[in-house]
Amino acid sequence: MLVTSALISGLALGSMYGLLALGFYVTYAVSSTVNFAQGSSMMLGAVFAYTLAVTFGWPFIPAALLALFLCALYGMLVEAVAVRPFVRRGSSAWLMATVALGIVADNTVLFTFGKEPRGFPTLQGSVQIAGINVSWLQIAIPVVGLALAAGLHFFSRKTSLGKAMLAVVQNPDAARLMGINVPLAISLAYAASTLFAGAAGIMIAPLFNVHSDMGTLFGLKAFAVAILGGITSAWGVMLAGLIFGLTEALITALLGSGYTQILSFALVIVALALMPNGLFGRAEVKKV
């Protein structure tokens, strides 16, 4: 019974990690950069949705859609302010710049939204699975997560815009000659990245409450998941997220929460030592 309950909660948690990690995949696949403010993007999704749905009394669906739109705009801001100026100069300072912008976002929310965690009521009701009451929210999170992963796969492989975005990182000059707007493609990748993070934040908020630093540890774990899954594989990072979430839940259930962070990150180190390119990543081919 305890293990079954842990597996159910682990699937929900793992789907959230997978969504955050998909954000890292999208930006890396298009621009070879990542947004280290991804945890803040998750927090902003939860805060925007809470403000619209609870504070202003909007219906949940319109509130969530507007919150995701605002997260996408934030992603474009991150790319324009903290990534593009440094990449143009061939500098890796975007690494620190995205971290700094995330800290600015966290502290801005701290002063405007407040520091007290707030409960976010969403889906009500539950269903019995194997004799255990499972909330509709715990079912909705993995369903939505996998649906978004499938949507991303279809978009990148089956649509002309998706293929164009993937072509940007392979050969930006050739992409420009083919009429692809490279800066716009990268900006859209960052918008998609923060949209995934915002979706994760909205779905996980009722389980963990809403507050200004809720995304810090989640963002760090999601980056570990992205590396573990092989950051060049969308399905790899999603699968790694599920594995990470299930592992965390089982450790917490069987050994206690005090061992969760120690053992989960230790297992990540072991896994990367055995598979340096992640579960589905490919070794980089160096031309000589």
C-alpha positions as CSV (number, residue, x, y, z in Angstrom):
1,M,0.0,0.0,0.0
2,L,2.8,2.4,0.9
3,V,4.8,1.6,-2.2
4,T,1.7,1.9,-4.4
5,S,1.0,5.3,-3.0
6,A,4.6,6.4,-3.5
7,L,4.5,5.2,-7.1
8,I,1.4,7.3,-7.8
9,S,2.8,10.4,-6.2
10,G,6.2,9.8,-7.9
11,L,4.6,9.8,-11.3
12,A,3.0,13.2,-10.7
13,L,6.3,14.6,-9.4
14,G,8.3,13.0,-12.1
15,S,6.1,14.5,-14.8
16,M,6.7,17.9,-13.3
17,Y,10.5,17.3,-13.4
18,G,10.1,16.1,-17.0
19,L,8.3,19.3,-18.0
20,L,10.9,21.5,-16.5
21,A,13.7,19.4,-18.1
22,L,11.9,19.7,-21.5
23,G,12.5,23.4,-21.2
24,F,16.2,22.9,-21.0
25,Y,16.0,20.5,-24.0
26,V,14.2,23.0,-26.2
27,T,16.6,25.9,-25.7
28,Y,19.7,23.6,-26.0
29,A,18.3,22.0,-29.2
30,V,17.8,25.3,-30.8
31,S,20.6,27.5,-29.5
32,S,23.1,25.3,-27.5
33,T,22.2,27.5,-24.4
34,V,20.0,26.8,-21.5
35,N,17.9,29.0,-19.2
36,F,19.1,28.7,-15.6
37,A,16.1,30.8,-14.5
38,Q,13.9,27.8,-15.3
39,G,13.0,27.3,-11.6
40,S,11.9,31.0,-11.5
41,S,9.8,30.4,-14.6
42,M,8.0,27.6,-12.8
43,M,7.4,29.8,-9.8
44,L,6.0,32.6,-12.0
45,G,3.6,30.3,-13.6
46,A,2.2,29.3,-10.2
47,V,2.1,33.0,-8.9
48,F,0.5,34.3,-12.1
49,A,-2.2,31.6,-12.0
50,Y,-2.8,32.1,-8.3
51,T,-3.1,35.9,-8.6
52,L,-5.6,35.6,-11.5
53,A,-7.6,32.7,-10.2
54,V,-7.7,33.3,-6.5
55,T,-6.9,37.0,-6.0
56,F,-8.9,38.3,-9.0
57,G,-11.4,35.5,-9.0
58,W,-11.0,34.4,-12.7
59,P,-12.1,30.9,-13.8
60,F,-9.2,28.5,-13.6
61,I,-8.8,27.8,-17.4
62,P,-8.6,31.4,-18.6
63,A,-6.3,32.2,-15.6
64,A,-4.0,29.3,-16.5
65,L,-3.8,30.2,-20.2
66,L,-3.0,33.9,-19.4
67,A,-0.4,32.8,-16.9
68,L,1.3,30.5,-19.5
69,F,1.3,33.4,-22.0
70,L,3.0,35.7,-19.4
71,C,5.5,32.9,-18.7
72,A,6.3,32.7,-22.5
73,L,6.8,36.5,-22.6
74,Y,9.2,36.2,-19.6
75,G,11.1,33.5,-21.5
76,M,11.5,35.9,-24.5
77,L,12.7,38.6,-22.1
78,V,15.3,36.2,-20.6
79,E,16.6,35.4,-24.1
80,A,16.7,39.1,-25.2
81,V,18.3,40.5,-22.0
82,A,20.4,37.7,-20.5
83,V,21.4,35.4,-23.4
84,R,21.5,37.1,-26.8
85,P,23.9,40.0,-26.0
86,F,26.5,37.6,-24.6
87,V,26.2,35.0,-27.3
88,R,26.7,37.6,-30.0
89,R,30.0,38.4,-28.4
90,G,31.0,34.8,-28.1
91,S,30.8,35.0,-24.3
92,S,29.5,32.3,-21.9
93,A,28.4,35.0,-19.4
94,W,24.8,34.1,-20.3
95,L,25.2,31.3,-17.7
96,M,25.5,33.8,-14.8
97,A,23.1,36.3,-16.5
98,T,20.2,33.8,-16.5
99,V,20.9,32.9,-12.9
100,A,20.9,36.6,-11.9
101,L,17.7,37.3,-13.8
102,G,16.1,34.4,-12.0
103,I,17.2,35.8,-8.6
104,V,15.7,39.2,-9.6
105,A,12.4,37.5,-10.5
106,D,12.3,35.6,-7.2
107,N,13.0,38.7,-5.1
108,T,10.5,40.8,-7.1
109,V,7.8,38.2,-6.3
110,L,9.0,38.1,-2.7
111,F,8.3,41.9,-2.3
112,T,5.1,42.0,-4.3
113,F,3.4,38.6,-3.6
114,G,4.7,38.1,-0.1
115,K,6.8,35.4,1.6
116,E,4.0,33.3,3.1
117,P,3.1,30.1,1.2
118,R,-0.4,30.1,-0.1
119,G,-2.6,27.1,-0.9
120,F,-3.9,26.9,-4.4
121,P,-7.2,24.9,-4.8
122,T,-7.8,23.4,-8.2
123,L,-9.2,20.0,-9.2
124,Q,-11.4,18.5,-6.5
125,G,-12.4,14.8,-6.0
126,S,-10.6,11.5,-6.2
127,V,-10.8,8.0,-7.6
128,Q,-9.8,4.7,-6.1
129,I,-6.9,2.9,-7.7
130,A,-5.7,-0.4,-6.1
131,G,-7.6,0.5,-2.9
132,I,-5.9,4.0,-2.7
133,N,-7.6,7.3,-3.0
134,V,-5.9,9.2,-5.8
135,S,-6.8,12.8,-6.5
136,W,-7.7,13.9,-10.0
137,L,-4.8,16.3,-9.8
138,Q,-2.3,13.4,-9.4
139,I,-3.8,11.8,-12.5
140,A,-4.0,15.1,-14.5
141,I,-0.3,16.0,-14.0
142,P,1.3,13.0,-15.8
143,V,-1.4,13.1,-18.4
144,V,-0.8,16.7,-19.2
145,G,3.0,16.3,-19.0
146,L,3.1,13.4,-21.4
147,A,0.7,15.2,-23.8
148,L,2.9,18.2,-23.8
149,A,6.0,16.0,-24.5
150,A,4.1,14.3,-27.4
151,G,3.0,17.7,-28.7
152,L,6.6,19.0,-28.6
153,H,7.8,15.8,-30.5
154,F,5.2,16.3,-33.1
155,F,5.9,20.0,-33.5
156,S,9.7,19.5,-33.9
157,R,9.5,16.6,-36.2
158,K,6.4,17.1,-38.3
159,T,6.0,20.8,-38.8
160,S,8.1,23.1,-41.0
161,L,8.5,25.7,-38.1
162,G,9.7,22.9,-35.8
163,K,12.2,21.6,-38.3
164,A,13.4,25.1,-39.0
165,M,14.0,25.7,-35.3
166,L,16.1,22.5,-35.0
167,A,18.1,23.5,-38.1
168,V,19.2,26.7,-36.4
169,V,21.6,25.0,-34.0
170,Q,23.1,22.7,-36.7
171,N,24.1,25.5,-39.0
172,P,22.9,29.0,-38.3
173,D,24.4,30.5,-41.5
174,A,22.7,27.9,-43.7
175,A,19.4,28.5,-41.8
176,R,19.6,32.2,-42.5
177,L,20.3,31.5,-46.2
178,M,17.1,29.3,-46.2
179,G,15.1,32.3,-45.0
180,I,14.9,31.2,-41.4
181,N,14.7,34.1,-38.9
182,V,17.4,32.7,-36.4
183,P,16.9,35.3,-33.6
184,L,13.1,34.7,-33.7
185,A,13.5,30.9,-33.6
186,I,15.8,31.1,-30.5
187,S,13.4,33.6,-28.9
188,L,10.4,31.2,-29.5
189,A,12.5,28.3,-28.0
190,Y,12.9,30.3,-24.8
191,A,9.2,31.1,-24.8
192,A,8.4,27.4,-25.1
193,S,10.9,26.6,-22.4
194,T,9.3,28.9,-19.8
195,L,5.8,27.9,-20.9
196,F,6.7,24.3,-20.0
197,A,8.0,25.5,-16.7
198,G,4.9,27.6,-16.1
199,A,2.7,24.6,-16.8
200,A,4.7,22.5,-14.3
201,G,4.3,25.3,-11.7
202,I,0.6,25.6,-12.2
203,M,0.0,21.9,-11.8
204,I,2.3,21.3,-8.9
205,A,1.3,24.4,-6.9
206,P,-1.7,22.7,-5.2
207,L,0.6,20.0,-3.8
208,F,3.4,22.3,-2.6
209,N,1.8,25.7,-2.1
210,V,2.8,28.9,-3.9
211,H,5.7,31.1,-2.7
212,S,8.6,33.1,-4.1
213,D,11.3,30.4,-3.8
214,M,9.3,27.3,-4.7
215,G,11.1,26.8,-8.0
216,T,14.7,27.0,-6.7
217,L,15.3,23.3,-5.8
218,F,12.9,22.1,-8.5
219,G,14.9,23.9,-11.2
220,L,18.2,22.4,-9.9
221,K,16.6,18.9,-10.0
222,A,15.2,19.5,-13.4
223,F,18.6,20.4,-14.8
224,A,20.0,17.2,-13.3
225,V,17.1,15.3,-15.0
226,A,17.9,17.0,-18.3
227,I,21.5,15.9,-18.2
228,L,20.5,12.4,-17.0
229,G,18.1,11.9,-19.8
230,G,20.5,13.2,-22.4
231,I,19.7,16.9,-23.0
232,T,19.5,16.3,-26.8
233,S,16.6,13.9,-26.5
234,A,13.1,15.1,-25.6
235,W,11.7,11.7,-24.7
236,G,15.0,11.0,-22.8
237,V,14.6,13.9,-20.5
238,M,10.8,13.1,-20.0
239,L,11.6,9.5,-19.1
240,A,14.5,10.6,-16.8
241,G,12.0,13.0,-15.0
242,L,9.6,10.1,-14.4
243,I,12.5,7.9,-13.1
244,F,13.8,10.7,-10.8
245,G,10.3,11.4,-9.4
246,L,9.6,7.7,-8.8
247,T,13.0,7.3,-7.1
248,E,12.4,10.3,-4.9
249,A,9.0,9.1,-3.8
250,L,10.2,5.6,-3.1
251,I,13.1,6.8,-1.0
252,T,10.9,9.1,1.0
253,A,8.3,6.4,1.6
254,L,10.7,3.6,2.5
255,L,13.6,5.5,4.3
256,G,12.2,8.9,5.2
257,S,12.5,12.4,3.7
258,G,15.9,13.0,5.4
259,Y,17.5,10.6,2.9
260,T,15.6,11.9,-0.2
261,Q,18.1,14.5,-1.5
262,I,21.2,12.6,-0.5
263,L,20.3,9.4,-2.2
264,S,18.5,10.8,-5.2
265,F,21.5,13.0,-6.2
266,A,24.0,10.3,-5.3
267,L,22.1,8.0,-7.8
268,V,22.3,10.7,-10.4
269,I,26.1,10.9,-10.0
270,V,26.4,7.1,-10.3
271,A,24.1,7.0,-13.4
272,L,26.1,9.8,-15.1
273,A,29.4,8.0,-14.3
274,L,28.1,4.9,-16.0
275,M,26.3,6.8,-18.9
276,P,28.1,10.1,-19.4
277,N,25.8,11.1,-22.3
278,G,22.6,10.3,-20.3
279,L,20.0,7.7,-21.1
280,F,19.4,8.7,-24.7
281,G,22.0,11.4,-25.3
282,R,24.6,11.0,-28.1
283,A,28.3,11.7,-27.8
284,E,29.3,14.9,-29.5
285,V,31.1,14.3,-32.8
286,K,34.2,16.5,-33.0
287,K,35.4,17.4,-36.5
288,V,39.1,17.5,-37.1
